[in-house]
Each structure stands twice: as C-alpha cells, then as structure tokens.
Amino acid sequence: MYFTDRGIEELENRRGEEEVTLGWVAEHLRTFVDLNPDFEVPVERLATWLARLDDEDDE
C-alpha cells in the first residue's frame, strides 16, 4: 500500500457517496494548488491523466 492510499481511502469513506462534477473537482484542484504551490506539477499530471483516460492514442 502506498502512503497516498490512506488519503484516497479517507476520501472514499468520507465523500464516496457524493456526486460532483468535474468542474467542481477542477475548481478545488486550483484552490489546492493556490494554497500549496509545491504541488502544482503533481496536480497538473493528475488532471492531465484524468482528462486523457479515454484517449485511444495513448493505448
């Protein structure tokens, strides 16, 4: 188990039943990066990965 799994599990346990839009997620990712600029690159990589999940060219 990766250390980050704990945070993912907490997110799932606390908010897993909620429905949100990707716009909501994007807004909160921007706020997170504004408050934590050292995480700009990892957040950008996660957002890009999520945005391209269905791209057939990447397979």
PQR file with spaces between the fields and no chain letter, atoms N, CA, C, O and H, PARSE charges and radii, in Angstrom:
ATOM       1  N    MET     1       0.854   -1.181    0.000 -0.4000 1.5000
ATOM       2  CA   MET     1       0.000    0.000    0.000 -0.0000 2.0000
ATOM       3  C    MET     1       0.892    1.234    0.000  0.5500 1.7000
ATOM       4  O    MET     1       1.834    1.341    0.784 -0.5500 1.4000
ATOM       5  N    TYR     2       0.577    2.150   -0.887 -0.4000 1.5000
ATOM       6  CA   TYR     2       1.275    3.425   -0.918 -0.0000 2.0000
ATOM       7  C    TYR     2       0.732    4.323    0.179  0.5500 1.7000
ATOM       8  O    TYR     2      -0.414    4.181    0.607 -0.5500 1.4000
ATOM       9  H    TYR     2      -0.189    2.063   -1.524  0.4000 1.0000
ATOM      10  N    PHE     3       1.574    5.255    0.632 -0.4000 1.5000
ATOM      11  CA   PHE     3       1.151    6.208    1.658 -0.0000 2.0000
ATOM      12  C    PHE     3      -0.088    6.977    1.194  0.5500 1.7000
ATOM      13  O    PHE     3      -0.985    7.254    1.990 -0.5500 1.4000
ATOM      14  H    PHE     3       2.504    5.370    0.284  0.4000 1.0000
ATOM      15  N    THR     4      -0.133    7.324   -0.112 -0.4000 1.5000
ATOM      16  CA   THR     4      -1.266    8.097   -0.629 -0.0000 2.0000
ATOM      17  C    THR     4      -2.571    7.328   -0.569  0.5500 1.7000
ATOM      18  O    THR     4      -3.643    7.932   -0.599 -0.5500 1.4000
ATOM      19  H    THR     4       0.596    7.099   -0.759  0.4000 1.0000
ATOM      20  N    ASP     5      -2.501    6.007   -0.483 -0.4000 1.5000
ATOM      21  CA   ASP     5      -3.729    5.218   -0.388 -0.0000 2.0000
ATOM      22  C    ASP     5      -4.555    5.602    0.830  0.5500 1.7000
ATOM      23  O    ASP     5      -5.782    5.505    0.800 -0.5500 1.4000
ATOM      24  H    ASP     5      -1.630    5.517   -0.458  0.4000 1.0000
ATOM      25  N    ARG     6      -3.904    6.033    1.891 -0.4000 1.5000
ATOM      26  CA   ARG     6      -4.644    6.427    3.090 -0.0000 2.0000
ATOM      27  C    ARG     6      -5.550    7.611    2.797  0.5500 1.7000
ATOM      28  O    ARG     6      -6.712    7.632    3.203 -0.5500 1.4000
ATOM      29  H    ARG     6      -2.908    6.111    1.915  0.4000 1.0000
ATOM      30  N    GLY     7      -5.016    8.587    2.095 -0.4000 1.5000
ATOM      31  CA   GLY     7      -5.816    9.760    1.726 -0.0000 2.0000
ATOM      32  C    GLY     7      -6.940    9.402    0.781  0.5500 1.7000
ATOM      33  O    GLY     7      -8.050    9.921    0.900 -0.5500 1.4000
ATOM      34  H    GLY     7      -4.072    8.569    1.765  0.4000 1.0000
ATOM      35  N    ILE     8      -6.654    8.507   -0.167 -0.4000 1.5000
ATOM      36  CA   ILE     8      -7.681    8.068   -1.111 -0.0000 2.0000
ATOM      37  C    ILE     8      -8.775    7.319   -0.368  0.5500 1.7000
ATOM      38  O    ILE     8      -9.960    7.514   -0.641 -0.5500 1.4000
ATOM      39  H    ILE     8      -5.752    8.086   -0.263  0.4000 1.0000
ATOM      40  N    GLU     9      -8.385    6.463    0.571 -0.4000 1.5000
ATOM      41  CA   GLU     9      -9.377    5.734    1.360 -0.0000 2.0000
ATOM      42  C    GLU     9     -10.215    6.680    2.213  0.5500 1.7000
ATOM      43  O    GLU     9     -11.426    6.496    2.337 -0.5500 1.4000
ATOM      44  H    GLU     9      -7.422    6.305    0.792  0.4000 1.0000
ATOM      45  N    GLU    10      -9.578    7.689    2.799 -0.4000 1.5000
ATOM      46  CA   GLU    10     -10.342    8.660    3.589 -0.0000 2.0000
ATOM      47  C    GLU    10     -11.335    9.407    2.709  0.5500 1.7000
ATOM      48  O    GLU    10     -12.487    9.606    3.094 -0.5500 1.4000
ATOM      49  H    GLU    10      -8.594    7.839    2.699  0.4000 1.0000
ATOM      50  N    LEU    11     -10.887    9.819    1.531 -0.4000 1.5000
ATOM      51  CA   LEU    11     -11.785   10.499    0.598 -0.0000 2.0000
ATOM      52  C    LEU    11     -12.973    9.613    0.253  0.5500 1.7000
ATOM      53  O    LEU    11     -14.118   10.064    0.267 -0.5500 1.4000
ATOM      54  H    LEU    11      -9.951    9.657    1.219  0.4000 1.0000
ATOM      55  N    GLU    12     -12.698    8.372   -0.054 -0.4000 1.5000
ATOM      56  CA   GLU    12     -13.778    7.446   -0.409 -0.0000 2.0000
ATOM      57  C    GLU    12     -14.724    7.220    0.765  0.5500 1.7000
ATOM      58  O    GLU    12     -15.942    7.193    0.585 -0.5500 1.4000
ATOM      59  H    GLU    12     -11.768    8.006   -0.066  0.4000 1.0000
ATOM      60  N    ASN    13     -14.178    7.060    1.953 -0.4000 1.5000
ATOM      61  CA   ASN    13     -15.004    6.821    3.140 -0.0000 2.0000
ATOM      62  C    ASN    13     -15.856    8.031    3.511  0.5500 1.7000
ATOM      63  O    ASN    13     -17.022    7.888    3.881 -0.5500 1.4000
ATOM      64  H    ASN    13     -13.190    7.081    2.100  0.4000 1.0000
ATOM      65  N    ARG    14     -15.272    9.217    3.412 -0.4000 1.5000
ATOM      66  CA   ARG    14     -15.980   10.417    3.861 -0.0000 2.0000
ATOM      67  C    ARG    14     -16.899   11.004    2.804  0.5500 1.7000
ATOM      68  O    ARG    14     -17.935   11.580    3.139 -0.5500 1.4000
ATOM      69  H    ARG    14     -14.325    9.333    3.111  0.4000 1.0000
ATOM      70  N    ARG    15     -16.531   10.867    1.510 -0.4000 1.5000
ATOM      71  CA   ARG    15     -17.293   11.558    0.474 -0.0000 2.0000
ATOM      72  C    ARG    15     -17.673   10.662   -0.685  0.5500 1.7000
ATOM      73  O    ARG    15     -18.152   11.140   -1.713 -0.5500 1.4000
ATOM      74  H    ARG    15     -15.690   10.400    1.238  0.4000 1.0000
ATOM      75  N    GLY    16     -17.465    9.368   -0.529 -0.4000 1.5000
ATOM      76  CA   GLY    16     -17.671    8.434   -1.616 -0.0000 2.0000
ATOM      77  C    GLY    16     -19.093    8.336   -2.136  0.5500 1.7000
ATOM      78  O    GLY    16     -19.305    7.910   -3.271 -0.5500 1.4000
ATOM      79  H    GLY    16     -17.075    8.979    0.306  0.4000 1.0000
ATOM      80  N    GLU    17     -20.053    8.716   -1.344 -0.4000 1.5000
ATOM      81  CA   GLU    17     -21.453    8.649   -1.765 -0.0000 2.0000
ATOM      82  C    GLU    17     -21.912    9.922   -2.486  0.5500 1.7000
ATOM      83  O    GLU    17     -23.000    9.955   -3.060 -0.5500 1.4000
ATOM      84  H    GLU    17     -19.881    9.063   -0.422  0.4000 1.0000
ATOM      85  N    GLU    18     -21.072   10.973   -2.454 -0.4000 1.5000
ATOM      86  CA   GLU    18     -21.453   12.243   -3.068 -0.0000 2.0000
ATOM      87  C    GLU    18     -21.271   12.193   -4.583  0.5500 1.7000
ATOM      88  O    GLU    18     -20.440   11.445   -5.100 -0.5500 1.4000
ATOM      89  H    GLU    18     -20.188   10.946   -1.987  0.4000 1.0000
ATOM      90  N    GLU    19     -22.052   12.992   -5.271 -0.4000 1.5000
ATOM      91  CA   GLU    19     -21.883   13.176   -6.709 -0.0000 2.0000
ATOM      92  C    GLU    19     -21.413   14.599   -6.948  0.5500 1.7000
ATOM      93  O    GLU    19     -22.013   15.554   -6.455 -0.5500 1.4000
ATOM      94  H    GLU    19     -22.727   13.599   -4.851  0.4000 1.0000
ATOM      95  N    VAL    20     -20.328   14.732   -7.712 -0.4000 1.5000
ATOM      96  CA   VAL    20     -19.780   16.050   -8.028 -0.0000 2.0000
ATOM      97  C    VAL    20     -19.495   16.111   -9.523  0.5500 1.7000
ATOM      98  O    VAL    20     -19.411   15.085  -10.198 -0.5500 1.4000
ATOM      99  H    VAL    20     -19.840   13.956   -8.113  0.4000 1.0000
ATOM     100  N    THR    21     -19.350   17.325  -10.024 -0.4000 1.5000
ATOM     101  CA   THR    21     -18.983   17.495  -11.426 -0.0000 2.0000
ATOM     102  C    THR    21     -17.465   17.607  -11.535  0.5500 1.7000
ATOM     103  O    THR    21     -16.772   17.875  -10.553 -0.5500 1.4000
ATOM     104  H    THR    21     -19.418   18.159   -9.476  0.4000 1.0000
ATOM     105  N    LEU    22     -16.970   17.398  -12.742 -0.4000 1.5000
ATOM     106  CA   LEU    22     -15.538   17.594  -12.957 -0.0000 2.0000
ATOM     107  C    LEU    22     -15.172   19.066  -12.836  0.5500 1.7000
ATOM     108  O    LEU    22     -14.035   19.401  -12.506 -0.5500 1.4000
ATOM     109  H    LEU    22     -17.532   17.180  -13.540  0.4000 1.0000
ATOM     110  N    GLY    23     -16.130   19.944  -13.102 -0.4000 1.5000
ATOM     111  CA   GLY    23     -15.904   21.368  -12.875 -0.0000 2.0000
ATOM     112  C    GLY    23     -15.646   21.658  -11.407  0.5500 1.7000
ATOM     113  O    GLY    23     -14.775   22.462  -11.075 -0.5500 1.4000
ATOM     114  H    GLY    23     -17.054   19.672  -13.370  0.4000 1.0000
ATOM     115  N    TRP    24     -16.391   21.013  -10.532 -0.4000 1.5000
ATOM     116  CA   TRP    24     -16.194   21.158   -9.084 -0.0000 2.0000
ATOM     117  C    TRP    24     -14.805   20.670   -8.696  0.5500 1.7000
ATOM     118  O    TRP    24     -14.098   21.328   -7.933 -0.5500 1.4000
ATOM     119  H    TRP    24     -17.099   20.360  -10.801  0.4000 1.0000
ATOM     120  N    VAL    25     -14.420   19.514   -9.224 -0.4000 1.5000
ATOM     121  CA   VAL    25     -13.092   18.961   -8.930 -0.0000 2.0000
ATOM     122  C    VAL    25     -12.009   19.923   -9.418  0.5500 1.7000
ATOM     123  O    VAL    25     -11.057   20.205   -8.691 -0.5500 1.4000
ATOM     124  H    VAL    25     -14.995   18.979   -9.844  0.4000 1.0000
ATOM     125  N    ALA    26     -12.148   20.425  -10.639 -0.4000 1.5000
ATOM     126  CA   ALA    26     -11.161   21.349  -11.195 -0.0000 2.0000
ATOM     127  C    ALA    26     -11.029   22.601  -10.330  0.5500 1.7000
ATOM     128  O    ALA    26      -9.920   23.069  -10.073 -0.5500 1.4000
ATOM     129  H    ALA    26     -12.922   20.197  -11.230  0.4000 1.0000
ATOM     130  N    GLU    27     -12.161   23.137   -9.885 -0.4000 1.5000
ATOM     131  CA   GLU    27     -12.136   24.335   -9.030 -0.0000 2.0000
ATOM     132  C    GLU    27     -11.356   24.073   -7.753  0.5500 1.7000
ATOM     133  O    GLU    27     -10.547   24.902   -7.333 -0.5500 1.4000
ATOM     134  H    GLU    27     -13.062   22.756  -10.094  0.4000 1.0000
ATOM     135  N    HIS    28     -11.595   22.923   -7.134 -0.4000 1.5000
ATOM     136  CA   HIS    28     -10.918   22.605   -5.879 -0.0000 2.0000
ATOM     137  C    HIS    28      -9.447   22.254   -6.094  0.5500 1.7000
ATOM     138  O    HIS    28      -8.620   22.508   -5.218 -0.5500 1.4000
ATOM     139  H    HIS    28     -12.252   22.250   -7.475  0.4000 1.0000
ATOM     140  N    LEU    29      -9.115   21.680   -7.233 -0.4000 1.5000
ATOM     141  CA   LEU    29      -7.698   21.442   -7.539 -0.0000 2.0000
ATOM     142  C    LEU    29      -6.961   22.771   -7.697  0.5500 1.7000
ATOM     143  O    LEU    29      -5.831   22.915   -7.229 -0.5500 1.4000
ATOM     144  H    LEU    29      -9.786   21.474   -7.945  0.4000 1.0000
ATOM     145  N    ARG    30      -7.603   23.747   -8.359 -0.4000 1.5000
ATOM     146  CA   ARG    30      -6.983   25.076   -8.498 -0.0000 2.0000
ATOM     147  C    ARG    30      -6.763   25.719   -7.124  0.5500 1.7000
ATOM     148  O    ARG    30      -5.699   26.276   -6.854 -0.5500 1.4000
ATOM     149  H    ARG    30      -8.520   23.630   -8.739  0.4000 1.0000
ATOM     150  N    THR    31      -7.774   25.635   -6.268 -0.4000 1.5000
ATOM     151  CA   THR    31      -7.640   26.197   -4.923 -0.0000 2.0000
ATOM     152  C    THR    31      -6.518   25.508   -4.164  0.5500 1.7000
ATOM     153  O    THR    31      -5.728   26.167   -3.489 -0.5500 1.4000
ATOM     154  H    THR    31      -8.638   25.182   -6.487  0.4000 1.0000
ATOM     155  N    PHE    32      -6.444   24.187   -4.270 -0.4000 1.5000
ATOM     156  CA   PHE    32      -5.395   23.437   -3.594 -0.0000 2.0000
ATOM     157  C    PHE    32      -4.015   23.893   -4.063  0.5500 1.7000
ATOM     158  O    PHE    32      -3.117   24.090   -3.245 -0.5500 1.4000
ATOM     159  H    PHE    32      -7.086   23.652   -4.819  0.4000 1.0000
ATOM     160  N    VAL    33      -3.842   24.060   -5.376 -0.4000 1.5000
ATOM     161  CA   VAL    33      -2.550   24.488   -5.905 -0.0000 2.0000
ATOM     162  C    VAL    33      -2.239   25.920   -5.472  0.5500 1.7000
ATOM     163  O    VAL    33      -1.087   26.238   -5.179 -0.5500 1.4000
ATOM     164  H    VAL    33      -4.572   23.899   -6.041  0.4000 1.0000
ATOM     165  N    ASP    34      -3.250   26.784   -5.430 -0.4000 1.5000
ATOM     166  CA   ASP    34      -3.027   28.146   -4.940 -0.0000 2.0000
ATOM     167  C    ASP    34      -2.500   28.137   -3.508  0.5500 1.7000
ATOM     168  O    ASP    34      -1.622   28.924   -3.157 -0.5500 1.4000
ATOM     169  H    ASP    34      -4.187   26.525   -5.669  0.4000 1.0000
ATOM     170  N    LEU    35      -3.036   27.253   -2.696 -0.4000 1.5000
ATOM     171  CA   LEU    35      -2.622   27.154   -1.292 -0.0000 2.0000
ATOM     172  C    LEU    35      -1.345   26.342   -1.104  0.5500 1.7000
ATOM     173  O    LEU    35      -0.648   26.505   -0.103 -0.5500 1.4000
ATOM     174  H    LEU    35      -3.750   26.613   -2.981  0.4000 1.0000
ATOM     175  N    ASN    36      -1.032   25.466   -2.065 -0.4000 1.5000
ATOM     176  CA   ASN    36       0.116   24.561   -1.975 -0.0000 2.0000
ATOM     177  C    ASN    36       0.872   24.537   -3.301  0.5500 1.7000
ATOM     178  O    ASN    36       0.834   23.531   -4.010 -0.5500 1.4000
ATOM     179  H    ASN    36      -1.598   25.334   -2.879  0.4000 1.0000
ATOM     180  N    PRO    37       1.557   25.624   -3.647 -0.5600 1.5000
ATOM     181  CA   PRO    37       2.181   25.713   -4.973  0.2800 2.0000
ATOM     182  C    PRO    37       3.226   24.626   -5.251  0.5500 1.7000
ATOM     183  O    PRO    37       3.522   24.347   -6.412 -0.5500 1.4000
ATOM     184  N    ASP    38       3.777   24.021   -4.222 -0.4000 1.5000
ATOM     185  CA   ASP    38       4.746   22.941   -4.442 -0.0000 2.0000
ATOM     186  C    ASP    38       4.112   21.725   -5.108  0.5500 1.7000
ATOM     187  O    ASP    38       4.819   20.873   -5.645 -0.5500 1.4000
ATOM     188  H    ASP    38       3.536   24.248   -3.279  0.4000 1.0000
ATOM     189  N    PHE    39       2.795   21.640   -5.076 -0.4000 1.5000
ATOM     190  CA   PHE    39       2.089   20.504   -5.666 -0.0000 2.0000
ATOM     191  C    PHE    39       1.565   20.792   -7.068  0.5500 1.7000
ATOM     192  O    PHE    39       0.785   20.010   -7.611 -0.5500 1.4000
ATOM     193  H    PHE    39       2.220   22.332   -4.639  0.4000 1.0000
ATOM     194  N    GLU    40       1.983   21.898   -7.652 -0.4000 1.5000
ATOM     195  CA   GLU    40       1.489   22.278   -8.976 -0.0000 2.0000
ATOM     196  C    GLU    40       1.740   21.188  -10.018  0.5500 1.7000
ATOM     197  O    GLU    40       0.832   20.837  -10.771 -0.5500 1.4000
ATOM     198  H    GLU    40       2.617   22.534   -7.211  0.4000 1.0000
ATOM     199  N    VAL    41       2.952   20.651  -10.070 -0.4000 1.5000
ATOM     200  CA   VAL    41       3.281   19.645  -11.086 -0.0000 2.0000
ATOM     201  C    VAL    41       2.507   18.349  -10.861  0.5500 1.7000
ATOM     202  O    VAL    41       1.913   17.843  -11.814 -0.5500 1.4000
ATOM     203  H    VAL    41       3.690   20.936   -9.458  0.4000 1.0000
ATOM     204  N    PRO    42       2.481   17.781   -9.649 -0.5600 1.5000
ATOM     205  CA   PRO    42       1.699   16.549   -9.470  0.2800 2.0000
ATOM     206  C    PRO    42       0.210   16.725   -9.772  0.5500 1.7000
ATOM     207  O    PRO    42      -0.411   15.831  -10.348 -0.5500 1.4000
ATOM     208  N    VAL    43      -0.367   17.859   -9.391 -0.4000 1.5000
ATOM     209  CA   VAL    43      -1.787   18.095   -9.665 -0.0000 2.0000
ATOM     210  C    VAL    43      -2.003   18.222  -11.166  0.5500 1.7000
ATOM     211  O    VAL    43      -2.983   17.700  -11.698 -0.5500 1.4000
ATOM     212  H    VAL    43       0.137   18.585   -8.923  0.4000 1.0000
ATOM     213  N    GLU    44      -1.100   18.909  -11.849 -0.4000 1.5000
ATOM     214  CA   GLU    44      -1.202   19.041  -13.300 -0.0000 2.0000
ATOM     215  C    GLU    44      -1.123   17.681  -13.966  0.5500 1.7000
ATOM     216  O    GLU    44      -1.880   17.402  -14.895 -0.5500 1.4000
ATOM     217  H    GLU    44      -0.304   19.333  -11.416  0.4000 1.0000
ATOM     218  N    ARG    45      -0.215   16.830  -13.503 -0.4000 1.5000
ATOM     219  CA   ARG    45      -0.077   15.487  -14.075 -0.0000 2.0000
ATOM     220  C    ARG    45      -1.325   14.648  -13.824  0.5500 1.7000
ATOM     221  O    ARG    45      -1.768   13.923  -14.715 -0.5500 1.4000
ATOM     222  H    ARG    45       0.401   17.057  -12.748  0.4000 1.0000
ATOM     223  N    LEU    46      -1.895   14.735  -12.632 -0.4000 1.5000
ATOM     224  CA   LEU    46      -3.127   14.009  -12.327 -0.0000 2.0000
ATOM     225  C    LEU    46      -4.274   14.502  -13.203  0.5500 1.7000
ATOM     226  O    LEU    46      -5.013   13.697  -13.770 -0.5500 1.4000
ATOM     227  H    LEU    46      -1.536   15.324  -11.908  0.4000 1.0000
ATOM     228  N    ALA    47      -4.426   15.811  -13.316 -0.4000 1.5000
ATOM     229  CA   ALA    47      -5.513   16.369  -14.120 -0.0000 2.0000
ATOM     230  C    ALA    47      -5.373   15.964  -15.586  0.5500 1.7000
ATOM     231  O    ALA    47      -6.359   15.609  -16.232 -0.5500 1.4000
ATOM     232  H    ALA    47      -3.826   16.465  -12.855  0.4000 1.0000
ATOM     233  N    THR    48      -4.155   16.016  -16.107 -0.4000 1.5000
ATOM     234  CA   THR    48      -3.921   15.623  -17.497 -0.0000 2.0000
ATOM     235  C    THR    48      -4.211   14.140  -17.689  0.5500 1.7000
ATOM     236  O    THR    48      -4.818   13.753  -18.688 -0.5500 1.4000
ATOM     237  H    THR    48      -3.354   16.305  -15.582  0.4000 1.0000
ATOM     238  N    TRP    49      -3.787   13.314  -16.750 -0.4000 1.5000
ATOM     239  CA   TRP    49      -4.031   11.876  -16.833 -0.0000 2.0000
ATOM     240  C    TRP    49      -5.535   11.588  -16.833  0.5500 1.7000
ATOM     241  O    TRP    49      -6.020   10.789  -17.633 -0.5500 1.4000
ATOM     242  H    TRP    49      -3.294   13.629  -15.939  0.4000 1.0000
ATOM     243  N    LEU    50      -6.268   12.248  -15.926 -0.4000 1.5000
ATOM     244  CA   LEU    50      -7.717   12.059  -15.877 -0.0000 2.0000
ATOM     245  C    LEU    50      -8.382   12.535  -17.161  0.5500 1.7000
ATOM     246  O    LEU    50      -9.290   11.881  -17.676 -0.5500 1.4000
ATOM     247  H    LEU    50      -5.874   12.898  -15.276  0.4000 1.0000
ATOM     248  N    ALA    51      -7.930   13.672  -17.677 -0.4000 1.5000
ATOM     249  CA   ALA    51      -8.529   14.226  -18.892 -0.0000 2.0000
ATOM     250  C    ALA    51      -8.337   13.311  -20.092  0.5500 1.7000
ATOM     251  O    ALA    51      -9.175   13.292  -20.994 -0.5500 1.4000
ATOM     252  H    ALA    51      -7.192   14.202  -17.259  0.4000 1.0000
ATOM     253  N    ARG    52      -7.253   12.557  -20.115 -0.4000 1.5000
ATOM     254  CA   ARG    52      -6.904   11.729  -21.278 -0.0000 2.0000
ATOM     255  C    ARG    52      -7.213   10.247  -21.099  0.5500 1.7000
ATOM     256  O    ARG    52      -6.796    9.440  -21.931 -0.5500 1.4000
ATOM     257  H    ARG    52      -6.572   12.573  -19.382  0.4000 1.0000
ATOM     258  N    LEU    53      -7.916    9.865  -20.062 -0.4000 1.5000
ATOM     259  CA   LEU    53      -8.185    8.449  -19.789 -0.0000 2.0000
ATOM     260  C    LEU    53      -8.781    7.698  -20.984  0.5500 1.7000
ATOM     261  O    LEU    53      -8.439    6.539  -21.217 -0.5500 1.4000
ATOM     262  H    LEU    53      -8.254   10.520  -19.386  0.4000 1.0000
ATOM     263  N    ASP    54      -9.641    8.329  -21.717 -0.4000 1.5000
ATOM     264  CA   ASP    54     -10.332    7.650  -22.814 -0.0000 2.0000
ATOM     265  C    ASP    54      -9.658    7.839  -24.166  0.5500 1.7000
ATOM     266  O    ASP    54     -10.187    7.378  -25.178 -0.5500 1.4000
ATOM     267  H    ASP    54      -9.919    9.271  -21.528  0.4000 1.0000
ATOM     268  N    ASP    55      -8.511    8.501  -24.213 -0.4000 1.5000
ATOM     269  CA   ASP    55      -7.808    8.708  -25.475 -0.0000 2.0000
ATOM     270  C    ASP    55      -7.294    7.379  -26.009  0.5500 1.7000
ATOM     271  O    ASP    55      -6.510    6.699  -25.348 -0.5500 1.4000
ATOM     272  H    ASP    55      -8.081    8.875  -23.391  0.4000 1.0000
ATOM     273  N    GLU    56      -7.736    7.014  -27.198 -0.4000 1.5000
ATOM     274  CA   GLU    56      -7.305    5.754  -27.803 -0.0000 2.0000
ATOM     275  C    GLU    56      -5.852    5.810  -28.231  0.5500 1.7000
ATOM     276  O    GLU    56      -5.199    4.769  -28.302 -0.5500 1.4000
ATOM     277  H    GLU    56      -8.374    7.567  -27.735  0.4000 1.0000
ATOM     278  N    ASP    57      -5.323    6.991  -28.517 -0.4000 1.5000
ATOM     279  CA   ASP    57      -3.940    7.138  -28.960 -0.0000 2.0000
ATOM     280  C    ASP    57      -2.934    6.729  -27.896  0.5500 1.7000
ATOM     281  O    ASP    57      -1.819    6.327  -28.227 -0.5500 1.4000
ATOM     282  H    ASP    57      -5.853    7.837  -28.459  0.4000 1.0000
ATOM     283  N    ASP    58      -3.309    6.825  -26.612 -0.4000 1.5000
ATOM     284  CA   ASP    58      -2.385    6.510  -25.519 -0.0000 2.0000
ATOM     285  C    ASP    58      -2.276    5.034  -25.239  0.5500 1.7000
ATOM     286  O    ASP    58      -1.414    4.620  -24.463 -0.5500 1.4000
ATOM     287  H    ASP    58      -4.215    7.152  -26.343  0.4000 1.0000
ATOM     288  N    GLU    59      -3.129    4.220  -25.850 -0.4000 1.5000
ATOM     289  CA   GLU    59      -3.117    2.780  -25.545 -0.0000 2.0000
ATOM     290  C    GLU    59      -2.065    2.052  -26.331  0.5500 1.7000
ATOM     291  O    GLU    59      -1.922    0.837  -26.194 -0.5500 1.4000
ATOM     292  H    GLU    59      -3.829    4.556  -26.479  0.4000 1.0000
